[in-house]
């Protein structure tokens, strides 16, 4: 049986099981707890934490981000542009584009007396969801090189790592692909909604909020697990994939902070998922296709 033949009830049950495992292992966004742990261990204040977040999103590769942080101490003008970047930041493989992005962050920090006050001036006290929209619209989307994805992930990390109260009001369905594909697996009737009209987006938002409520999770976390579940069904993901990919990044681009990152991984992520403790390094291509071949979700124990 192939992925396209799984019964709908199985897909829905498997998604819920996957989401729980995604959360419990930390594989949903493993860089977040690692960076938060490092920031705490280093005694970073909120401005420094904010700069650390922007540094990571600039490369979206933890090895490169820590190398850049070590080389610059948070000064964007001193961050190198010849480091690997994640697929999500492939545009920054053009060193000129990455330089413009980093220089713009430095210009903002200079003119706004820091990135943290620049962000917090757009907050609406007592409303993390309104603040999310304001911060995205007035700050993050205006950074050179940022689009919808980078702004969404930055806002999420500012909440988780820099402790700036932000919560997504929705999954950002307008012009999205990943979360829509995931939702369509679970709710096939949504496959006909291919446009970006307000009616379509409202329908997608309603279904998304209902799902998130049933899982008792923030919509931004469900958005990520939907994207990764879709990848799981297509043979491109397995629980622990991003933890393994992070290990590859750290060993590919070592820095004086690499050992700090390994200690943070041990402190925040489950030991059975840490390749450095079990003699593997990087993504396991065979595990990626396991669910698509068998319909079984792999766990490590």
C-alpha positions as CSV (number, residue, x, y, z in Angstrom):
1,X,0.0,0.0,0.0
2,X,1.3,3.5,-0.9
3,X,0.7,6.7,1.0
4,X,-2.1,7.7,-1.4
5,X,-4.1,4.6,-0.4
6,X,-4.1,5.0,3.4
7,X,-7.6,5.3,4.7
8,X,-8.6,8.7,5.9
9,X,-9.2,7.5,9.5
10,X,-5.7,6.1,9.6
11,X,-4.1,9.3,8.3
12,X,-6.0,11.3,10.9
13,X,-5.0,8.9,13.7
14,X,-1.4,8.8,12.5
15,X,-1.3,12.6,12.3
16,X,-2.3,12.9,16.0
17,X,0.2,10.3,17.0
18,X,2.9,12.0,14.9
19,X,2.0,15.4,16.4
20,X,2.4,14.1,19.9
21,X,5.7,12.5,19.1
22,X,6.9,15.6,17.2
23,X,6.2,17.7,20.4
24,X,7.6,15.2,23.0
25,X,10.9,14.6,21.1
26,X,11.4,18.3,20.4
27,X,11.9,17.5,16.8
28,X,9.2,20.0,15.9
29,X,11.7,22.8,16.0
30,X,14.8,21.5,17.9
31,X,16.8,24.7,17.4
32,X,14.4,26.6,19.6
33,X,15.1,24.8,22.9
34,X,18.8,24.5,22.1
35,X,19.1,28.3,21.5
36,X,16.9,29.1,24.6
37,X,19.2,26.9,26.7
38,X,22.3,28.5,25.3
39,X,20.9,32.0,25.9
40,X,20.2,31.1,29.5
41,X,23.5,29.5,30.1
42,X,25.3,32.5,28.6
43,X,23.2,35.0,30.6
44,X,22.0,36.8,27.5
45,X,19.7,39.8,28.0
46,X,16.6,40.2,25.8
47,X,18.4,42.4,23.3
48,X,21.1,39.7,22.9
49,X,18.5,37.0,22.7
50,X,16.7,38.9,20.0
51,X,20.0,39.3,18.0
52,X,20.6,35.6,18.5
53,X,17.2,34.8,17.0
54,X,17.8,37.0,14.0
55,X,21.3,35.5,13.5
56,X,19.9,32.0,13.4
57,X,17.1,32.9,11.0
58,X,19.6,34.7,8.7
59,X,21.3,31.3,8.1
60,X,18.8,28.8,9.3
61,X,21.7,26.5,10.0
62,X,22.7,26.1,13.6
63,X,26.3,25.4,12.8
64,X,26.6,28.6,10.7
65,X,24.6,30.7,13.2
66,X,26.8,29.7,16.1
67,X,30.0,30.2,14.0
68,X,28.7,33.7,13.0
69,X,27.8,34.5,16.7
70,X,31.2,33.4,17.9
71,X,33.0,35.5,15.2
72,X,30.9,38.6,15.8
73,X,29.5,38.7,19.3
74,X,26.2,39.7,17.9
75,X,27.5,42.4,15.6
76,X,25.8,41.8,12.2
77,X,28.5,43.8,10.3
78,X,31.1,41.2,11.4
79,X,29.1,38.1,10.5
80,X,30.6,36.1,7.6
81,X,28.6,35.5,4.5
82,X,30.5,32.4,3.2
83,X,28.8,29.9,5.6
84,X,26.2,27.2,4.6
85,X,22.6,28.2,4.9
86,X,19.5,26.0,5.2
87,X,17.2,25.2,2.3
88,X,14.7,27.7,3.8
89,X,17.3,30.4,3.3
90,X,18.8,29.3,0.0
91,X,18.5,32.9,-1.3
92,X,21.2,33.8,1.2
93,X,23.6,31.5,-0.5
94,X,24.1,34.5,-2.6
95,X,26.6,36.3,-0.4
96,X,25.6,39.7,-1.6
97,X,22.0,39.1,-0.6
98,X,23.0,37.8,2.8
99,X,25.3,40.8,3.3
100,X,22.4,43.2,2.5
101,X,20.2,41.3,5.0
102,X,22.8,41.5,7.8
103,X,23.6,45.1,7.1
104,X,19.9,46.1,7.2
105,X,19.6,44.4,10.6
106,X,22.5,46.4,11.8
107,X,21.0,49.6,10.4
108,X,17.7,48.9,12.2
109,X,19.5,48.1,15.4
110,X,21.5,51.4,15.2
111,X,18.5,53.7,14.3
112,X,16.1,52.0,16.7
113,X,18.4,51.8,19.7
114,X,18.4,48.0,19.4
115,X,16.3,45.2,17.8
116,X,14.5,44.4,21.0
117,X,13.0,47.9,21.5
118,X,12.2,48.0,17.8
119,X,10.1,44.9,18.2
120,X,8.6,45.7,21.5
121,X,7.3,49.1,20.4
122,X,5.0,47.2,18.0
123,X,3.5,45.1,20.8
124,X,-0.1,45.4,21.9
125,X,0.0,44.8,25.7
126,X,-2.1,41.9,26.7
127,X,-2.7,40.6,23.2
128,X,0.1,38.3,21.8
129,X,-1.9,37.5,18.7
130,X,-2.5,41.2,17.8
131,X,1.2,41.8,18.6
132,X,2.2,39.0,16.2
133,X,0.4,40.7,13.4
134,X,1.8,44.1,14.2
135,X,5.3,42.8,14.6
136,X,5.1,40.9,11.3
137,X,3.6,43.8,9.4
138,X,5.6,46.7,10.8
139,X,8.9,45.1,11.5
140,X,9.8,41.6,10.2
141,X,8.3,41.8,6.7
142,X,10.2,45.0,6.2
143,X,13.7,43.5,6.7
144,X,15.6,43.1,3.5
145,X,15.5,39.5,2.4
146,X,12.6,38.5,4.6
147,X,9.3,37.0,3.2
148,X,6.3,35.4,4.8
149,X,8.2,32.3,6.0
150,X,11.2,34.1,7.5
151,X,8.9,36.5,9.3
152,X,6.6,33.8,10.7
153,X,9.6,31.8,12.0
154,X,11.3,34.8,13.5
155,X,8.1,35.8,15.4
156,X,7.8,32.2,16.7
157,X,11.5,32.2,17.9
158,X,11.2,35.7,19.4
159,X,8.5,34.2,21.6
160,X,10.3,30.9,22.4
161,X,13.9,32.2,22.7
162,X,13.7,35.9,23.5
163,X,10.6,35.7,25.6
164,X,8.7,38.4,23.7
165,X,5.0,37.6,24.0
166,X,3.9,36.7,20.5
167,X,1.4,34.1,19.4
168,X,0.3,33.4,15.8
169,X,-3.4,34.3,15.1
170,X,-3.5,31.8,12.2
171,X,-1.3,29.5,10.1
172,X,-0.6,32.2,7.4
173,X,-2.6,30.3,4.8
174,X,-2.6,33.1,2.3
175,X,-0.2,31.9,-0.5
176,X,1.0,29.1,1.7
177,X,1.8,25.5,0.6
178,X,3.0,23.3,3.5
179,X,0.1,23.7,6.0
180,X,-2.5,23.6,3.2
181,X,-1.1,20.3,2.0
182,X,-1.1,18.9,5.5
183,X,-4.7,20.0,6.1
184,X,-5.8,18.5,2.7
185,X,-4.5,15.1,3.8
186,X,-6.8,15.2,6.8
187,X,-9.7,17.1,5.2
188,X,-9.7,16.1,1.5
189,X,-12.7,18.5,0.7
190,X,-10.3,21.4,1.2
191,X,-8.4,20.3,-1.9
192,X,-10.8,22.4,-4.0
193,X,-9.7,25.6,-2.2
194,X,-6.7,26.6,-4.2
195,X,-7.2,30.4,-4.3
196,X,-6.3,33.1,-1.8
197,X,-9.6,34.9,-1.5
198,X,-10.8,36.0,1.9
199,X,-13.5,33.3,1.8
200,X,-11.0,30.6,1.2
201,X,-8.6,31.8,3.8
202,X,-11.4,32.1,6.4
203,X,-12.4,28.5,5.7
204,X,-8.9,27.3,6.1
205,X,-8.4,29.3,9.2
206,X,-11.6,27.8,10.7
207,X,-10.5,24.2,10.1
208,X,-7.0,25.0,11.4
209,X,-8.3,26.5,14.6
210,X,-10.6,23.6,15.2
211,X,-7.7,21.2,14.7
212,X,-5.4,23.2,17.0
213,X,-8.1,23.4,19.6
214,X,-8.7,19.6,19.5
215,X,-5.0,19.1,20.0
216,X,-4.8,21.8,22.7
217,X,-1.8,23.4,20.9
218,X,-1.0,26.9,19.5
219,X,-1.7,27.2,15.8
220,X,1.9,27.9,15.0
221,X,2.9,24.5,16.4
222,X,0.2,22.7,14.5
223,X,1.2,24.6,11.4
224,X,4.7,23.1,11.7
225,X,3.5,19.6,12.4
226,X,1.1,19.6,9.5
227,X,4.0,20.6,7.1
228,X,6.2,17.9,8.5
229,X,3.4,15.3,8.5
230,X,2.9,16.0,4.8
231,X,6.6,15.5,4.3
232,X,6.4,12.2,6.2
233,X,3.7,10.9,3.9
234,X,5.9,11.8,0.9
235,X,9.0,10.0,2.1
236,X,10.9,13.1,3.1
237,X,10.7,13.0,6.9
238,X,10.8,10.9,10.1
239,X,10.5,11.7,13.8
240,X,14.0,12.9,14.7
241,X,14.8,14.2,11.2
242,X,15.5,17.8,12.2
243,X,17.5,16.7,15.3
244,X,19.7,14.6,13.0
245,X,19.9,17.5,10.5
246,X,21.0,19.8,13.3
247,X,23.8,17.4,14.2
248,X,25.0,17.5,10.6
249,X,25.0,21.3,10.6
250,X,27.0,21.5,13.8
251,X,29.7,19.1,12.7
252,X,29.9,20.6,9.2
253,X,30.5,24.1,10.5
254,X,32.3,23.8,13.8
255,X,33.1,26.8,16.0
256,X,34.2,27.5,19.6
257,X,30.5,27.2,20.5
258,X,29.9,23.7,19.0
259,X,30.5,21.9,22.3
260,X,28.1,24.3,24.0
261,X,25.5,23.2,21.5
262,X,26.1,19.5,22.2
263,X,25.6,20.1,25.9
264,X,22.4,22.1,25.1
265,X,21.2,19.2,23.0
266,X,21.8,16.8,25.8
267,X,20.0,19.1,28.2
268,X,16.9,19.7,26.1
269,X,16.4,16.8,23.6
270,X,15.8,13.0,24.3
271,X,19.0,11.0,24.5
272,X,17.7,8.2,22.1
273,X,17.4,10.9,19.4
274,X,21.0,12.3,19.7
275,X,23.3,10.8,17.1
276,X,26.4,12.0,18.9
277,X,25.6,9.5,21.6
278,X,24.9,6.6,19.3
279,X,27.4,6.8,16.4
280,X,25.3,8.3,13.6
281,X,25.6,11.7,12.1
282,X,23.0,13.3,9.8
283,X,19.7,12.4,8.2
284,X,19.0,8.7,7.6
285,X,17.6,8.5,4.1
286,X,16.1,5.1,4.6
287,X,14.1,6.2,7.7
288,X,12.7,9.1,5.6
289,X,10.8,6.7,3.4
290,X,9.7,4.3,6.1
291,X,6.2,5.7,6.7
292,X,5.5,6.0,3.0
293,X,6.5,2.4,2.5
294,X,4.9,0.8,5.6
295,X,2.4,3.2,7.2
296,X,4.3,2.9,10.5
297,X,5.7,5.9,12.4
298,X,9.3,5.2,13.6
299,X,10.4,6.0,17.1
300,X,13.7,5.7,18.8
301,X,14.1,4.1,22.2
